[in-house]
């Protein structure tokens, strides 16, 4: 199965670029950047979801802290 890709034009810090070139072989850089960006976007989505939950009116029967922590742990383990 082939994934459709696009070329993007953006800038990164020089020290980050040097580290990428030093640590990751040229044929693997896109994969590494894709994985890092995917993880960061997932983190941003989770953060926004938490902010929305905090701002939402509380339901009459709310979850316990243990239930919330357990649910978040399962979510993180699945990614």
C-alpha positions in Angstrom: 0.0 0.0 0.0 1.4 3.3 -1.1 0.9 6.5 0.9 0.4 9.7 -1.0 3.1 12.3 -0.2 3.6 16.0 -0.7 6.6 18.2 -0.7 6.4 21.2 1.7 8.6 24.2 2.0 9.4 25.3 5.5 12.4 26.2 7.6 14.0 24.5 10.6 16.7 25.8 12.9 20.3 25.3 11.6 21.3 23.2 14.7 18.3 20.9 14.2 19.2 20.5 10.5 22.8 19.6 11.3 21.7 17.1 13.9 19.2 15.5 11.4 21.9 15.3 8.8 24.5 13.8 11.2 22.2 11.3 12.9 19.8 10.1 10.1 20.9 8.7 6.8 19.6 10.7 3.8 17.1 8.0 2.7 15.4 7.9 6.1 15.0 11.6 6.9 11.5 12.0 5.6 10.3 9.0 7.6 11.9 10.3 10.8 10.4 13.8 10.3 7.0 12.3 9.5 7.1 10.2 12.6 8.2 13.1 14.8 5.5 15.4 13.3 2.8 12.8 13.7 3.7 12.4 17.4 3.7 16.1 18.0 0.3 16.5 16.3 -1.1 13.7 18.4 0.2 15.5 21.5 -1.4 18.8 20.4 -4.7 17.0 19.7 -4.7 15.4 23.2 -3.9 18.7 24.8 -6.8 20.4 23.0 -9.1 17.6 24.0 -8.1 18.0 27.6 -8.7 21.8 27.4 -12.1 21.2 25.9 -13.0 18.7 28.6 -11.9 21.2 31.3 -14.0 23.9 29.7 -17.1 21.7 29.2 -19.9 21.6 31.8 -19.4 18.7 34.2 -21.9 15.8 33.7 -23.8 14.7 36.8 -21.8 11.5 37.1 -18.1 12.3 36.4 -15.2 9.9 36.0 -12.8 9.3 38.9 -9.2 10.3 38.5 -8.1 6.7 38.3 -10.6 6.1 35.4 -9.3 9.1 33.6 -5.6 8.1 34.0 -6.4 4.6 33.0 -8.2 5.8 29.8 -5.3 8.1 28.9 -2.8 5.3 29.4 -4.7 3.0 27.1 -5.0 5.8 24.5 -1.3 6.5 24.6 -0.4 2.8 24.4 -2.4 2.4 21.3 -0.4 5.0 19.4 
